[in-house]
Every structure is written in structure tokens, then in C-alpha cells.
Amino acid sequence: MIEPVYLRALELSDAALVHTWHNDRNLYELLGGPFHFVSRHAVEAWLDRKTSYAASSDEVSLAICVAASGKHIGNIYLRHINWITSHAEMQILIGDSSERSKGYGSSALRQILSYAFNDLGLNRIYLYVLTENATAAHSYEKNGFSLEGTLRGHIMKQGCRKDVHIMAISAGEYLHRLESSA
């Protein structure tokens, strides 16, 4: 299958675009974290830490780029990699709103799962998604993630407590999906 996007390491040169996304209040409506204004300097310092060799032991930070143009449209991460229990948290954002609902997120998910299970040898990838973000939850289910539970009132968004789903996929489930689709 030819994927419509490819993943690459985040670079310091991505700072201007990432800064724009981190200051997009509408984008943060879809994400679990609270919105807060971020300076360009803070983004550059964050990217400097994320792109250093030392950060690579427990996380992977990648850019999502459109294959046809090379345009950087979002980021995908494996965070909190635990090498003893062999699991990691996955986070994704399509920062460019004009590039959402085109299958790019699903393509990035397929690629990060392949990397996590086949290259890193992890056994389980989990994520958190707002219960009200049905579009994202559907995409995760379509790509093999299962609902494991709901954290009630887990985060605060615009003065209201919001519920968050925990979803996950294991290496065995991933392999079974690959074998079933072949």
C-alpha cells in the first residue's frame, strides 16, 4: 500500500509551524491538554529537547508530511515508552485544519504502529481521547484500537470537567489485523 503521508523526525526548523499549532485554540478543543499560549522561544526549546539524542530513550517525536508535496501537516508521538512493560502512549495531531478528514491521520497511525511493534518491539500502544471527539475515536477503532475504559471528569476544558476514553492495541491484535487483511 502506498501511504499518502510519511513520517520523519521533527527538526528545529519546524518551530514556526509547531508554534502556530500550539497557539491554535480551535485545535486544542480536540485535544486532551488545556489550551495555553506558548512563545516561539518555548517551542524552540521544546523542539531542542525533543530532537536531542537524550530524549530518544523514552519517546519518539515525528512530523507527519504529505507524500506528494512534503508539506508538514501534523505530529505524532510515542511518549512514556516503558521498556520493562513494553508499552507507550501514542499522541497525534493534524495541526493544519484543511488537511483533516483526508485519511492522513489513519496513514500516520498505521506507520507509527508498524514502527512501534516491528522496529521498537513494543507490546502495547495506548492513547487518551476526549469522549466527545467521536471522529478521532472512530479513526482509532478503525485502526484496531479498543476501548479499555473511561476516566470520568479527568480533564478540565473551558471550565468544565470532561471524560476521557483510554484506548489501546496490542502487538498481537496488530499482527492479527495485518494477517486478516492480507
SULTA-V675628 format. One record per pair of residues at least 12 apart in sequence whose ideal C-beta (glycine too) atoms are under 7 Angstrom apart, sorted by the first residue. I is the first residue (numbers start at 1). GAP is how many residues later the second one is. Records with the same first field share a line. If there is no record, write none. Layout:
I: GAP ; GAP
//
This chain:
3: 64 ; 104 ; 108
4: 62 ; 63 ; 99 ; 100 ; 103
5: 59 ; 60 ; 61 ; 62 ; 99 ; 102 ; 103
6: 59 ; 61
7: 55 ; 56 ; 57 ; 69 ; 101 ; 104 ; 105
8: 54 ; 55 ; 57
9: 42 ; 53
10: 37 ; 40 ; 41 ; 51 ; 52 ; 53 ; 65
11: 40
12: 32 ; 35 ; 36 ; 39
14: 33 ; 49 ; 58
15: 25 ; 28 ; 29 ; 32
17: 55
18: 25 ; 29
19: 19 ; 21 ; 24
21: 72 ; 74
22: 16 ; 21
23: 14 ; 15
27: 66 ; 68
30: 103 ; 106
31: 62
32: 96 ; 98 ; 123 ; 132
34: 122 ; 123
58: 22 ; 23
59: 18 ; 19 ; 20 ; 22
60: 17 ; 18
61: 14 ; 16
62: 13 ; 14
63: 12
64: 12 ; 40 ; 44
73: 21 ; 22 ; 23 ; 26 ; 31
74: 18 ; 19 ; 20 ; 21 ; 22
75: 18
76: 16 ; 32 ; 36
77: 13 ; 14
78: 12 ; 34 ; 38
79: 12
86: 36 ; 37 ; 38
87: 35 ; 36 ; 37 ; 38 ; 39
88: 28 ; 34 ; 37
89: 37 ; 38
90: 22 ; 35 ; 37
91: 36
92: 13 ; 16 ; 17
105: 34
106: 33 ; 36 ; 37
109: 34
110: 33
113: 12 ; 56 ; 61
117: 54 ; 57
122: 49
123: 47 ; 48
124: 44 ; 46
125: 43 ; 44
126: 40 ; 41 ; 42
127: 13 ; 18 ; 40
128: 36 ; 38
129: 35 ; 36 ; 38
130: 32 ; 34
131: 19 ; 32 ; 33 ; 34
137: 28
140: 27
144: 25 ; 29 ; 30 ; 33
145: 22 ; 23 ; 24
146: 21 ; 22 ; 23
147: 18 ; 20
148: 18 ; 19 ; 20
149: 17
150: 13 ; 15
151: 12 ; 13 ; 15
//
